[in-house]
Amino acid sequence: MAVYAIAQLKMTERAAYDRYQARFFDVFRKFNGRLLAADESPRVLEGAWPFDKLAMMSFPDVASFRACGFMRIGRPFSRGASSSSYAAR
């Protein structure tokens, strides 16, 4: 069963995030992840949105999602950004 992940990122150090992002897809592909959407200015339909970027991803199964390691407890989603992340299947 597919797993979908949403990450809302707040940039803390843009240069560090850009370096992270430059290497992101090399690692992401190893776990069969797919980037469904990423937007640094999404249209907010309701409420406040205090973030700088939204990313939506999919993985073919829970094992691939967990192996990718994005959601390890106590570790940031990316370098140079803090995040709120969610997963659903």
Secondary structure as UniProt FT lines:
FT   STRAND          3..11
FT   HELIX           14..30
FT   TURN            31..32
FT   STRAND          34..39
FT   STRAND          53..59
FT   HELIX           62..68
FT   TURN            70..71
FT   TURN            73..74
FT   TURN            79..80
FT   STRAND          81..88
//
